[in-house]
Amino acid sequence: MSKPEPETLTTPKAPSKQFYIETYGCQMNEYDSLLAGKILESNATQTPNAAEADIILLNTCAIRENAHQKVYNRLRELSRFHKAGAKVGILGCMAQNLREDLLYENLPVDFIMGPDALRNLATLVDSPTADAGRSFLNLSRVETYDDIVPTFEHHMRYRESKVTASVTIQRGCDNFCAFCVVPYTRGRERSRPIDSIVAEVQSLADSGVKTVILLGQNVNSYHHEKARFIDLIEALLARTTIPRIYFTSPHPKDFPVELFDLMASEPRFCNQVHMPLQAGANKTLKRMKRNYTREEFLEIVERVRARVPDVALSTDVIVGFPGESDADFEETLEVMRKADFDAAFMFAYSERKGTIAQRLYPDDVPEAVKKERLARMIDLQLKRSHTNNLRYVGQKVEVMAEQPSRRNAAEWIGRLRNGRRVVFLPRSVTPELPGSLVGLEITGASSQVLHGKEIYE
């Protein structure tokens, strides 16, 4: 979530209409906020202070229960601005998922708008009060906003690092995993044209961005006309000067061998792969509608490790999916040990409205059991991550300097090509440091980061 600025009702209004956006959830939500901001700029200016705004937008997430609660709490905090005349709108997946419920819960909400309806925003800025209570929730099979390209300045409103930016290449999803609400909140899968993506990435590179992260719900199933994901990567390598290309989040069923071979042969296509496991028991995977088995997943892991030197693998795992037994959970831990992930995002199952799981499966794993299993899984992964990071101690590496460390402003965060973060004390901090390549010797490691000292020659 983007951090709100201190607010006061006495802040004077700017001469023109102003809008304020707060973002909750994933990187794709952040990108949608960039689109919303660019659309609104035709007749308003963006402010970092909700108290100054004529229109306040909360761009929301529908994946986790606590995201809903954060939005409800924030709406109550914003009610004073609503009473003072500001319009309040709910954008994004929560708006699409909860629909008109948001308009009838005595919340300060004037309109709700799904991810495919952002083009309506500009007209709402100047619309009359009679438009209050409107819903814009139509899902599209064609909308990709390919003609709305955020600039470097737009991207930097949502990134701490001025050398890294995320670019959405695809919207929606066709997989219909049982636990996931995305097909119902973001619609069916469709991809941006290659030319639109190339133009945005090169524009970012021209502004000093060194790293792009390609975003999609199932990014490696990208297809536009006859072009596939590997064609997009080859186009970015051939037609842009961006030094580093990453991608997230893929689906294990869509990994051609050619993609790994390209990663191994092209240093700019970085050797980091995020591959969501979700569960390690075939019974659970089938109920989740993931369309692969544990054996097939581990075969892909073996394939990528064999082809891509020094590759870093990360994953997502859900604990306590309906019907998960103790034996099923142990199978998941076994797969995690065999896959030997470098990092993992681990969650306890949370039932989401409108999903296949919510309709078909009772949420029958007790919360206490979910918590115990999650704690065990986290402990296992942290030990694995630490062991894998320790292998780098004593090595001389090259990192790209990104930004100062949050914990100690004197230290900086850099990244290896495979995405591992390294904390180091730079010899000097100059305007040229962000995005530059720095030689380090790795001196220590935790489960989360490496530590290094600059090599002086």
N, C-alpha and C positions, 0 to 999 in steps of 0.2 A: 504494500500500500504506500502511495506517495504521502510524505509527511506534511500535514497541514501546517500553515503558518499561524502564529498567534493571532487571535481574532478579537475584535472589539466592535461593538455596535456604533461607536462614535467615529470610526474611520470614514473620512469623507469619500463620496462617490467620485469616480473619474468622470470626465466630461462625456465620454461615449459609453455605449453598452459594454458591459464586461461579463465574462464568464469564468467559472472556476470548475476544475475537474479534479476529482479524487479517484484514485484507481485501487481496486482490490483484486487479488488473485494473480494470475499467471502472466508471463511475458506477452502472450497474445492479447490479453486485456490491456496491457500497457501500450501495445501497438495500436489497438482500437482507440485508445485515448488520443494518440497522435493523430489518427484520422479524424476523430471528432473535433479536435482543436483546429485542424486545418480547414475543416468544413465551416466551423463557426467564425473563423477569421474573416470571412467575407463581409460580415456586418457587426463584429464585436472584437474586443481585445481580451486576451487571457490575463487573469490576475492570480497571484499565489495566495490571496487572502479571501476566504469565503465571504467575509463581511463587506467586501467591496463589490461583490458580484450581483448582477441583475438576474443571472441564471446560474444555478448550482447543479452540477452533475456528479452523480456517484456511479462510476463504472464498476459493475459488480461481478462476483464469481458465484457459481452454484455448486462447486465441487465439495466444499467442506461446510459442516454445520456452523462452525465458529465464524465463518465468513458471513453467513446470514446474520448472526447475532451482532457482529461488528457494525454491519450496515444499519440494522434497526437502532442500535445505540447511537450511531452517528446521526441518524435522521432526527432523533429526539434532541440532540445537541444543536442541530441546525434549525429547529422549529422557530427560534427567535428571529432568524433572518427571513424565514418564510412569512412570518407574521408582519415583518417590516416591508414586505413586498417582493422579495426575491422569488423567482420560480425555481422549483426543485424537480429534477428529473432523475429517474433510475434507469441506467443503461445496462446492457450486457446480459450475461447468462441468468442472473437472478431475476431480472425483469422478465425474461422469456420463460423461465421455469415457473415462477410463482404467479405470473400474469396479473389478472385484475385483483388478486388477493391484496396486493400492495396498495391498491387504491381504496380499499374498504377496511383498513385496519386503523383508522384514525391517525394516520401518519402524515407528515407534511410533504406530500408527493403530488405534483401537478400532472405529471405524465410519466409513462414507462415506455421504453424503447429497446427492442432486441438488437443483436449485433448486425443484422442485415438491413436495418432501417436508419442508419446514421445520416443518410442524405437529407432526412427530414429536419435535422437540427437547425439549419440556417433559418428556415421559415418560422420556427418556434420562437426565436429570439424576439421577433417583433409581433408575434401573434397576440390577439386580444385575450383578456382573462377568460372569456367564454370557452377557450380551448382547454381549460383545466380538466383533468380527468381523462385525457385521451390516451389511447394505447396504440403503439406502432410495433406490431409483433409478427408481421408476415415474414416467413422464411423464404429465402430465394435459392434457386438452383443455379443462378448465374452471377450473382453479385460477388465481385472480388475487390472492388475499389481500386482497380488497376490504374485508373486515371487520376487517383488522388495520391500523390507521392510526397510523404513527409520529408522535410529538409533536415539538414544536420541540426539546425537550431531546435526543431521539433523533437528530434531524438534526444538531445541533450537535456530536455526538461525531465526526462524519466531515467537518465543514466548518471551514475556518479562518475564513471570513467568516460573521458572524452575520446577514448580510442576504441571503444566497443559499442556496437549497435545491433539491435535485433530487427530482422526484416521478415514479415509474414509473407509466405509464398503460397499458402493454401488455406482454405477455410472449410469448416464442416468436417464430417466424418461419416463413412459408410459402414463402419465395423459393428456398431450396435453391441458393444461389450455390455454384459448384463448390469454391471455396477455403474455405468457411465451415463451421464445426462447430456453429453455434448451433442449427439445427433438431434436431440430434441430442442436444444437451445441455440445451436449454431448451424443446424441444417445439414444437408447432404454435402458430400465432398466436391469441391471444385478448386481449380488452381489458377493462379495469375499467369498471364503470358510471360514468356521468358524475357522479352524485350523490356517489359515494365520493371521486372526484378533487376535486370542488368543495369538499367538506367538509375535506379535508386541506389544500388550498391556502388556504382562508379561515382555518383554524386557524393556519397558518404566518403569514399576514398579520396576524392578531390578535396574534401574538407578536413582531412587528417585522420579519419577513422582507419584503424589498422585491422580490426577484427569484426566480422559479421557473423551473427548466429541466425541461421535460417529456421523459421518457425512454421509449424503446421501441426494439426492434430495427429496426422499420420504422414509425416513429412516425406518419407521415402516412397510413398505411393503417389507422389506428385505426378500429374499428367495434364498436359495442355496440348490439345490436338494430338499430334504424334509424338510430342516430346515427353520424355520421362525424367525422373530425378537425376539420373546420371548425365543426361543431356544438359540439364540445367547447370550442374556442377561444371561440366566441360565448358559451357558457355561463359560462366563466371570466371573460370581460369583463363580463357582465351580473350575475353572482351573487357575485363576489368583489371585494375591493378591492386585490388584488395589483397593484403599479404596473408591473411588467415581466414579460413572458412570453416565454421562449425555448423552443426544442425541438431535440432531436437523438435519434437519427440517422434521417433519412428515406431513401427510395429515389427515384431520379429518375422512376420510372414512375408515381408517385402524387402528382403536383403539379397539382391543378386550378388554373385561372386565378383562381378565386374566392378561393383562399387568399392569393395575392399581392395581390389587390385589398383584402382585409381587412387585410393587413399595411400596405398603403399608407395606409389610411384610419384605422386605430386605433393611436395612438402607444404604447399599452400592449402591443400585439403587436409585439415589437421586430423591427427590420429587419436581421436576421441570418439567413442561410440556410446550413446545412451540407448539401452535396450530393455524396455520394461518387461520384467518377468511376471509380476502380479501374483503368481502362486506357483508352487513347485510340485503339486499333486495333480495328476491327470484328471482325477475326478473333479477337483475344484476348477481347473482350467476349462473343462467342458461346461460346467455350470456357469462359469464366467463368460462363455462364448468367445474364447480367445483364439480358437482355430489353430492351435499348435499343441504339441505334447512336450513334456519335460525333456524327452529324448531329442526332439527336434530343436528345442531351444539350446540345449547343451552342444548340439552339433554345430549350430551357428557360432556359438562362443568359440569352439575349437577352431572353426574355419577362420574367424577374424584374427584370433591370436596367431595362427600359423602364417597368415598372409601379411599382417600389418605389424612392423617392428614397434616395440615400446607402446603399444596401444593401451589406452586407459578405458576401462569398461565401467559404466554405472548403470543403475537400474531403479525401477519402482517396484515395491512389494506391498500388497494389502494383507493385513492380518485379520483373521476372524470373519472372513466371508461366510455367509449363511451355509450351514452344513459342514463347515471345516472341523474335522475331528483332530484329536491330539496326533494321530498317525499322519493325517494330511499335513499338519503343521511341521512335523518332523521331516517330511519329505521336502517341504520348502526349504528348511534349513540345510538339508543335504544338497539340494541344487545350488544354494548360495555358496556352500563350501566348495563344490566342484567348479562353479563358474569363477570363483575367487574375484568378486567384484572389487573395484577400487573405491567405489562409493555407492551408496544406496539411499533413496528416499523411501522411508518406511512409514506406513500409516495403519491405524486401526480402521476397519470397515465402518463407514457411516452411511446409513440408508439415505438415498436421495429420491425425492419425489419424481415420479414419472419414469423411473428406470425399469428395465425388465426385472431386475432383482427385487425391487420394491413391490412389483405386481405379483411375482411368482414365489418368492422365497421369504419365509419369516426370518427376521433378524434374530436367530436363535443362539448365537454364541454370547454368553454373558459378558458384560463389560469388564468384570474383574479378570476373566480369562483372556480377553483381548489385550488388556494392559499387561498381564504377565507374559503373554507370548511376544508382544511387541518389545518389552524390556529385554527378553532373551535374544530376540533377533538383533536389536540395536547393539547389545553387548558383543554378539558374534561379529557383526559387521565392523564395529569400531576396532576390534582386535585385528581383523583382516586388513582393514585400511592402514592401520599403524604398521603392520608387518610389511605390507607392500611399499609404503613410503620409506621405511628404513632401508630398503634396497638402494635408495638414491644417495644415502649418506656417503660422503667421500668422492662422489662423482662431480666432474666439472660440466656445467650445463649452461645453456643460453636461454634466458627468459625475456619476455616482452614486458617492460614496466607499464603498469596500468594506472595505479592511483595510490595515494597514501593509505596506510593501514588505519582502520577505525580505532584500534586499541592504542596505537602509538603513532602520532602524526610524523615523527621523525623517520619511521620505517615505511617501506613501500611494499606493495603487492605486485608480484610479477607472475607470469604464467609460462610454463613449458608449452610446447606445441600440443602435447596431449592433454592440456587443460589443468594440470596440477598447479596449485597455487604455491608460490614461494615468497616468504617474508624476508626482506633484506634491508640493510642500511646502505643507501646509496652514497657514493663518494661525494656527490654534490647534487642539489636539486636545481635543475635549470629548466627553462621552457621546453627544451628539446627532450627531456627525460620521458614524458608520457609517450608511449608507443615505440621507444627505442629498445634495441636489443642489448642486454647486459649480460656479461659473463660472470657466473657465480660458481662457487664451490659449495655444495650442500653440506651443512655442518650438523643438522639435526632434523628430526621429524616427529610430528604428532600424527594422530589419526586424521586430522583435517588439513594440515599444511606442512610444507617443508620449510626449513630455515637455511639461509645461505649467506655467504659473505662475498663481497665483490672481489673479483680477481684483478689485481693491479699488474699491468705489464709495462 
